[in-house]
Each structure stands twice: as C-alpha cells, then as structure tokens.
Amino acid sequence: MGDIMEKRIEAAMDYHKRGFNCAQAVACAFCDKAGVDEETMFRLTEGFGLGMGGMKGTCGAVSGAVLLAGLANSTGNTEKPDSKGSTYKLSKALVREFLEKNQSVVCEELKGVETGNVLRSCNGCIKDAVILAGKILYGEE
C-alpha cells in the first residue's frame, strides 16, 4: 500500500475518532479528490451513518464510498443526464468488493447485532471503504 493510501486511511481513522460517522470519515478523507470542502462533505454524509440511522441499512462506510463515486464520475449534466450508467458500474464494483471481503454490506449484520458474530468493526469497514474508493475511483493503491 502506498503512502497516499496510508495517509487517507490515517485521516479517515482520525475523523472517526473525532466523532465523524463512518460515511463522513470515508468521504472526508477524499475531499481533495472530490473537490468538496470538509464542512460540505460532512453535511452531505451525515444521514448515512449508523446504517442510515438505525443499523438496518447499508454500512455508512460503503455509503460514503458510493457518494464519492458520483462525485468522481458524474458529468453533472442536468439537461441530459448521461453518466448514471457508468457511475452505477463504479458503485456496483465498490459494493461487490466490499461484500466479497466482509460477507455483508448491512450495518447490523457487519456488527453481528442478532448473531453475536461481528463480521467487521467500524474501523475495519472504514479502512476497506477507503482502500476500495481509492483504488476503484481514483486509481490509488
């Protein structure tokens, strides 16, 4: 793993330690690439934490990475939306690789709420999502 990726992971972990949710931690680690200031990114991703607010939904770390897919790939063409398909492919790749690694993308399953079997910690999910976003969206290793 390269220095850039190590720094992104370190930044994401620092954000999480400061109280950012998992989506915020992942997305804010890429503010420089996404062209979004930290406060705006923080606000955009706030509702994606804790499995979209109640652990039943998609892991916040995955949601943060998927949000980055749109920022990385969308043409922003509001008159004739023309980039959805390619953004969906990037999102699918992020979700698929996360799922293959961790057996789920659902917060409560990852945390083992019903089973008692924790598949991946929040920090682990954040690290995985940062690595996948860096690789799939920005070509960072």
KAZIMO-V761560 format. One line per field, one symbol per residue. phi: phi as a letter, one per 40 degrees, with the letter a starting at -180 (. if undefined). A space follows every 50 residues. Layout:
phi->???
//
This chain:
phi->.ccccdccccccccdccchccccccccccbdcccgbcdcccdccbdcccf fggagcccdcccdcccdcdcccbccgcccadbbddccccccccccccccd cbgabcdccccgdccgbccacdccccdccccccdcccbgcb
//
